[in-house]
Every structure is written in structure tokens, then in C-alpha cells.
């Protein structure tokens, strides 16, 4: 028998798991935007965007984190490293990425930079990042002013639209990290002049220490000190919480020291106690006056500055090393050999993870995974402390005690989280994270499991059982997809290793049972098994904002709320069945969730006199049902992804499970007989003892009707996946409620409404996570029906396919968004195709938040790799 090849990256992950080596101590945990976040907002009115701006961020110390470009930090963001740049023309030292705040952008907040995550292993033993830096003055003012002129009907004005990258007048700045060991990090910064003319560049590899001493106090202030070894300078770092490190660097033009402290004179118009403040590097570089730094040989912020002149097409590399050791020759041959070895190991791990991918698919998966892993971020937020303020500084307004998130005083987070996007969404959203974990499980199932478990911890979950939604409003209600994601992670790991982690399922199940109960008590006020919920993550999917009350003072029975709960029931049932194979006591819980699902399915599908329910027999679709205080009720006839969500609640219970769980099987049969006697809707239309059992929220007849809409290219089916709103709403849908008109229309990309800030749109675009959920559901239906159930694909076509083949076809349409066509163009880059034909652009891929329902172009957040990384799963799953 051939010996299994040892994959070094898998070995590192195993060492991490058993705590023999801490490969995750250092990683890309530095945020890309700390300013403009709720955490840094101490205003009396909760105006986070204006309270801490991009302009003030270079002079003002952060309280809850740090930010930078292509940066890393230790696990708790105590010691940080990032790249700063100046082209000799900008008014600002480029220390952090620029973008528009929510009110400034015509479609919400928007980063206005070009950067790409090229590669990362899950242990971060190797990472590669690319930032494209213009050689001419960065168009800060133009981007703000032009976007300010544009309305909701206009496209966003992007950095490529300014012409700043014309004639290739820019630098490619590659930042690479390779770990020689867990605390020995090798860094290469490679700068290439892409212009046909010489150009100057100031490169500042910057090391700094997060400021605790100005806020909470420290027993000993950390320091970065200049040292000499045989006349060659390096710096030592002494941090009471992290330990002692040294940073070595090649000979620089200048050594710059200052303190990571607020410039009180600039921010608060108060006298500074000394001149060495956070923005001193900016002042020195922009003004060309380095006299102050010659007097200072230590601080809490440091950079060896390199003043370069790069000829046309020239490339220069600077080497840096951050280590807990003392080295005689930090840049000997070992430095380059470690880099070469880590790069080879990264490729080896990638090929082992995706063994059936061709070159193009593997590159797409590499960048998808890289973005997912680079988007790990240290997230610190203690609500009670935040509400009270830091009394050493200026105490905040007492209004804050009754303001945003005041009821979440038990929330205390000091963790590494997989963020949706470290610039546009540098804060977690609970349901985003669940989808992230499904892709993370491909490369690091233990980290994926830890992420899911975090949200059930007592310092996250409220005592009532609610899972916090996102920092702008922890009390908003995100869809309950944690159980679904847990099962996905479980199955991915089981397929890879041959054994599923039942202990993980148990831990998730026990805490999610509390969350499930919260949902039942919170959003089923009339105890009809029909749920409300409000926001539910779909932002502006409806004709009005569901989180701020219902017009006319009525109650909105949400088809998506009910469908999410039905899916939640089936997920908990499946988890209980899986656990019951090892622990029979969980059969009781399987029975509970089976019964609960039956009642929800009956409620959603019921049609009786005086009650409309959600199913419209004439239209053949599920709609929200509005019930006014008078008792009058009517459907909100929006054909959206909300109505299709009913398809997601499906579970095929395999006969092998029923044979091993006779108590559950007996209970299920009793339940079925009992409901038949009472003439209730059946969730098991087909039942034969000793065979598989299909539980479905949608009866087969209605499934047939809904699928004809899903697969109709004039409705939901796009060349690039499933739209979130039917194309029939190109003609707007209008409804009058108590004399007020409400409307919705199909919008294939950016939103024209300001509901939820207007920065995300569910009125037409293609969303990867929902498509993935539907694909998963269609495969579940197929596991039961096989070739007995086929549909025209697309609707009206004579091409009849089973549901597995249909799911693959939808998956291929999604993958096509990122692939080059016959002319070398990727749909995601449709607005800037010419630029992405350039040799230095053509292999670069962005993973947008969502995609144009008509042409597949990327829209929304440009680096929301989190759930868009699911394309890597699709590539792996589709033959």
C-alpha cells in the first residue's frame, strides 16, 4: 500500500489543533478600516461615519482596534505591521485605504482603491497581497465630489473611472509573508513601476503598537527601540502582553520613530504634551523635514523608510523580518529558501484540496480562498465599557447609555473573526459568518467549527438566546442559518477525513436549541407557526422596511421568516438524527423538531375560509400576508427570493437512519397517522415503510409550479444564476395601504432605494449564498426523487433534466461570472473590461457582494469574499 504523501500545511493545521505549535498566533488580523465604525463612535447621536473620519484617522488613536494596508498582527492586535507609501505628489501619506462613507456614496459606503488577495494558506505560513498605487496625485477630492453629484439611478464613480491608472502610471506593490516558524515572520515588499517613465516612491514598512495606555492603562508601556548589531540597526519590541521581538530590515534611507498617540492639537485644539504623535510620519514625509526623528530613538510606532527612484519597468524588493529570536544574519540564503519552500507548500496544499480542478479553476479557487483567509480580523467590542466611555479621555454623552446596542451589555468580544469585507464590512454579520464557514471548511474545518461555536458563547449570545446580528444593530434579526452551516461543515469534514465531528454537532445543537426557542417566542406572536421577523437579512427585498413597523399598524406574516424557521427545524432534526446514531437520548429531540416542522409546514400551506395563508393559488407563488387591525388580510404580491425560500426547507431522511432509530421511526409514523386522521396537510406525501422519507415544506404539486418560475429566464433564471427578484417586476409592483402607495421594481444591480443605507440590493441581483442554498436544496430533492422528477431547463425548453443536473447547471452559471469568455473578459469586470485585458490585470479577480442579474458584473462591496467564496465549493462539487 502506497504511503500517503505528507502535506506540510495539513501538518501545521494538526499541530495547531493539538496545541503543539501556535501557527495562528500571527496572521492578517489587521482591519482595513477601523474609522467610521460603531466601535469607534462616541458621539451622542450615533453618527459613526462623521464622528471618526478617514481624515482624522491618521492623527487620532483608535480605541478598539487598528487598521492598515496588507497588514498583519498578533492574535489580539497588540503589535501591528503594515505598508505605507508616498508617491511624492499626494497630500496624504498612504497608510490606510480610502473610500466613501455611507452618506457620501450614491449607493452607500464604497472603497475606492485597487487591491487583491492573491494567496494564503490557512495557517498563514504564506500570504501574498497586491496593492496598486497611482504615481500621480490620488483623486481624493474628485472621488468625493463626483459621487456626491450622482444619484441613485447613476453608477458609482470608481477609481478606474478617474483615469488615474491610464498609461500604466502606477506601482504594483506586492506584500508577501512567509513563516519560518510560528513567531519568525519573513516579509518581502516588492514594488514594480508599470509606467514607461521613471517615478519616485517612498516605502514605509511600518511597525506599531496598539494604544492601550491612553485608555485602560497598562502596568508597563510597550516600546520599540533602536538597537545596533555590528553597526547595523534593527529594533527590539518589548510588550508586556506579547513578549519580546526583534524586527530586522535592509538598510533604509531614514529611521522614523514616533508614538501611536492622538495629536490633541489637531483633533481637539488642545496643547500636545510632546510632538511625537500618530501623524508625525505623515508630516515628515509630506514636508520633507525629518529633523524631529533624529532626536528620537524609540517609540510605539516605527518605520525604516526607503526613498526610491524606479526606472521604467523596474522592480525593487525590500526584505523585513519580525521574529522572537536574535539573528546574526537575518537575510541569508535561508530567507529566500524559506519563501520558496512556503510558496511550493501553498501550491501543494491547494492542489491536494482541489485535486480535480484544471489550471483556470484552481486559480479562481486560490484567489477565493485567499480573500476568505485574508479577511480574518481581530474584532474587539465590549458594549458595557463602550457605552460608559473611557474616562481618561473625554466621557461621552449620557445619551449613549440608552442608545445603540445598550441592551447588549453582556457582549464582550476579543476574537479573530472571518469578516465579510475588511473595508466595507469590517464587522461581523451573523448569517454572513455562517456562509463563510462553509467555504472555510474546505481548507480549515477546525477554524470553521470554532467560528460557528463562537456565536453560541455566553459572551456573544444574549441571555434570551438571541444571536447578535451585526454591530450597527445587534438586535436586528439575521436568518438562522447556523444549524445549516454546522451540517455543511460537518459533512465537508466527514467527506474529507472519513469521520464527522459529532461532538461539534452536539455543542452546536445544545446552544442552538436555546436560539430556536428565542425565535419561536420572539417572532410567532400569535402562536400560529407563521413567523414575522422583520429585517431577516434581505434588506430592501420588500415594498417597505419590515424592521420599522408595518403600515396600517398590522401584522406581516413573512413567508421568508416562516421558511427560515422551517429550514431551521429540519436542520435541527437532521443534527439530532446524526447525533442519535451515537447517543440515543437525542432521538427525543429529533421527535420534537419533526413535530414542530409539521406544524410550520401546515401553517404555510393552509388555505381556509377567512385566512389567506401564504400560498396564492391563482398566481402559484408564496407571498407575505398582511393582516390589518380590522382583520382584513391580503397578499403583498412581490415575486421574490422570499417566496422561493420555501424550497430550501427539505430533508431526505435515509432509510439507513430510520432502521437504526426505531423510536424515532415509530413516533414519525404515529404523527403521520394522527395528522391524516385530522385531514391536515401532509409533509410526507409519499411514504413507504423501510424506504427513504422526504420532508418538504412545499408539496410536490406546488414544487412543480414554483420550479417553472425559478427556471424561467423571463423571471428568476439569469445566465448567471437565480435573481433575487423576478424580472416581471421590470413593470413596478404597487400597493396602497391605508392611502399610502408602496412600490418595488426589478433592479439588476445597484439599488435606487435608501432602505438600509442603499448599500446592498435584493431587488434583482444575484447573491451567491442564496443561490448556494437553493442548489443544496435541489440536490436534496434529487436524492429522493432521482430521475422520477424532471423539469424543462430553462422553462419552455424541451431539455428535461433531473434536479441534480439542474443544480449543476445553475452552479455553472454562477461560476461563469468569474470565468474568462472567448475574448478573455470576465463578467465581473464588465464596466472596466479594457483595463482587465492588461497583462498586469487580466489574472486578478474580485469577489463582489452580489452580481448584476442581467450581465453578471460585480456590484456592492468589491471584496466581500466571505460568502462569495462559495464559488470555490461549487467548482469542487460540480463534475
Buried (B, 14 or more C-beta within 10 A) or exposed (E): EEEEEEBBBBEBBEBBEEEEBEBBBBBBBBBBBBBBBBBBBBBEEBEBBEBBEBEBBBBBBBBBBBBBBBBBBBBBBBBBBBBBBBBBEBEBBBBBBBBBBBEBBBBBBBBBBBBBBBBBBBBBBBBBBBBBBBBBBBBBEBBBEBBEEBEEEBEBBBBBBBEBBEEBBBBBBBBBBBBBEBBBBBBBBBBBBBBEEEBBBBBBBBBBBBBBBBBEEBEEBBBBBBBEEEEEBBBBBBBEBBEEBBBBBBEBEBBBBBBBBBBBEBBEEEEBEEBBBBBBBBBBBBEEEBEBBEEBBBBBBBBBBBBBEBEEEBBBEBBBBBBBEEBEEBBEEBBBEBBEBBBEBBBBBBEEBBEEBEEEBBBBBBBBBBBBBBBBBBBBBBBEBBBBBBEEBEEBEEEBEEBBBBBBBBBBBEBBBBBBBBBBBBBBBBBBBBBBBBBBBBBBBBBBBBBBBBBBEEEBBBEEBBBBBBBBBBBBBBBBBBBBBBBBBBBBBBEEEEEBBBEBBBBBBEBBBBBBEBBBEBBBEEEBBBBBBBBBBBBBBBBBBBBEEBBBEBBBBBBBBBBBBBBBBBBBBBBBBBBBBEEEEBBEBBBBBBBBBBBBBBBBBBEEEEBBBBBBEEBBBBBBBBBBEEEEBBBBBBBBBBBBBBBBBBBBBBBEBBEBBEEBBEBBBEBBEEBEEEEBBBBBEEBEEEEBBBBBBBBEEBBEBBBBBBBBBEBBBBBBBBBBBBBBBEEEBEBEBEEEEBBBBBBBBBBBBBBBBBBBBBBBBBBBBBBBBBBBBBBBBBBBBEEEBBBBBBBEEEEEBBBBBBBBBBBBBBBBBBBBEEEEBBBBBBBBBEBBEEEBBBEBBBBBBBBBBBBBBBBBBBBBBBBBBBBBBBBBBBE
